[in-house]
């Protein structure tokens, strides 16, 4: 009888060993985790680099009555840019990031002005192009609740925006002939919390961020000879996120975002016509994972708002983990 039990135990040992081996992920596997299964911060020593290409048409906006409206005088513009992103895991719970954006903006306006005194119509049009390094972002993230315990994490973040972009118009030759600025001209600090829960093949998250805008100064109009002091309104950004793995390498994410900004100040005063902009947006994303390489495409669709753009923004992201 003892011999029989011994044989059974010896037969089960290889099976047990195989099962234990399958549960262990080697470093190469950890670098191939999807957006659903990856931790909230990079593992220690891992480095991720990537770029995000964004494009949007500025054609409509939500007016003070929260209704979509076209810009006057056939005004039209495009906002595009490349955002180069770098992330590094100092520990399994501490991550640092840097984002270096390059803006490519084009503004066009066409108007037909009728002059009654001479009974004629004058066509009036111009094009403005702003290109160059925009404001850079530097971020620190830390898992306050470690995700390893129960696939649940609470991650805190602190971010500084540095005004590295050109804040004033340049090459000014006239009111409609100059290079627009690509920077905002002030520092900003962001603190945030993100809660995340993984229930394979799903993940859920909720986040909230508070952005404090520091005061700055810049030329508001190309005709100005001196800079004007200003302070943009502080922001509140919050949202809910749901992700699902459609298969081993494709994930679908749905996000609902709420944005609010307090009134801006000019020369330490709130202008009489100032408003507090807000927006509600929906953002679907498809993310494709091919080993360490990741590519994602998203579109942010404004659903409602006040004093903000009503046009969608398209984003294409490519990342690689080293």
Rosetta blueprint (number, residue, H / E / L):
1 X L
2 X H
3 X H
4 X H
5 X H
6 X H
7 X H
8 X H
9 X H
10 X H
11 X H
12 X H
13 X H
14 X H
15 X H
16 X H
17 X H
18 X H
19 X H
20 X H
21 X H
22 X H
23 X H
24 X L
25 X L
26 X L
27 X H
28 X H
29 X H
30 X H
31 X L
32 X L
33 X L
34 X L
35 X L
36 X L
37 X L
38 X L
39 X L
40 X L
41 X L
42 X L
43 X L
44 X L
45 X L
46 X L
47 X E
48 X E
49 X E
50 X E
51 X E
52 X E
53 X E
54 X E
55 X E
56 X E
57 X E
58 X E
59 X L
60 X E
61 X E
62 X E
63 X L
64 X L
65 X L
66 X L
67 X L
68 X E
69 X E
70 X E
71 X L
72 X H
73 X H
74 X H
75 X E
76 X E
77 X E
78 X E
79 X E
80 X E
81 X E
82 X E
83 X E
84 X E
85 X E
86 X E
87 X E
88 X E
89 X E
90 X L
91 X L
92 X L
93 X L
94 X E
95 X E
96 X E
97 X E
98 X E
99 X E
100 X E
101 X E
102 X E
103 X E
104 X E
105 X E
106 X E
107 X E
108 X E
109 X E
110 X E
111 X E
112 X E
113 X E
114 X E
115 X E
116 X L
117 X L
118 X L
119 X L
120 X E
121 X E
122 X E
123 X E
124 X E
125 X E
126 X E
127 X E
128 X E
129 X E
130 X E
131 X E
132 X E
133 X E
134 X L
135 X L
136 X E
137 X E
138 X E
139 X E
140 X E
141 X E
142 X E
143 X E
144 X E
145 X E
146 X L
147 X H
148 X H
149 X H
150 X H
151 X L
152 X E
153 X E
154 X E
155 X E
156 X E
157 X E
158 X E
159 X E
160 X E
161 X E
162 X E
163 X L
164 X L
165 X L
166 X L
167 X L
168 X L
169 X L
170 X E
171 X E
172 X E
173 X E
174 X E
175 X L
176 X L
177 X E
178 X E
179 X E
180 X L
181 X L
182 X L
183 X L
184 X L
185 X L
186 X L
187 X L
188 X E
189 X E
190 X E
191 X E
192 X E
193 X E
194 X E
195 X E
196 X E
197 X E
198 X E
199 X E
200 X L
201 X L
202 X E
203 X E
204 X E
205 X E
206 X E
207 X E
208 X E
209 X E
210 X E
211 X E
212 X E
213 X E
214 X L
215 X L
216 X E
217 X E
218 X E
219 X L
220 X L
221 X L
222 X L
223 X L
224 X L
225 X L
226 X L
227 X L
228 X E
229 X E
230 X E
231 X E
232 X L
233 X L
234 X L
235 X E
236 X E
237 X E
238 X E
239 X E
240 X E
241 X E
242 X E
243 X E
244 X E
245 X E
246 X L
247 X L
248 X L
249 X L
250 X E
251 X E
252 X E
253 X E
254 X E
255 X E
256 X E
257 X E
258 X E
259 X E
260 X E
261 X E
262 X L
263 X L
264 X L
265 X E
266 X E
267 X L
268 X L
269 X E
270 X L
271 X L
272 X L
273 X L
274 X L
275 X L
276 X L
277 X L
278 X E
279 X E
280 X E
281 X E
282 X E
283 X E
284 X E
285 X E
286 X E
287 X E
288 X E
289 X E
290 X E
291 X L
292 X L
293 X E
294 X E
295 X E
296 X E
297 X E
298 X E
299 X E
300 X E
301 X E
302 X E
303 X E
304 X E
305 X E
306 X E
307 X L
308 X L
309 X E
310 X L
311 X L
312 X L
313 X E
314 X E
315 X E
316 X E
317 X E
318 X E
319 X E
320 X E
321 X E
322 X L
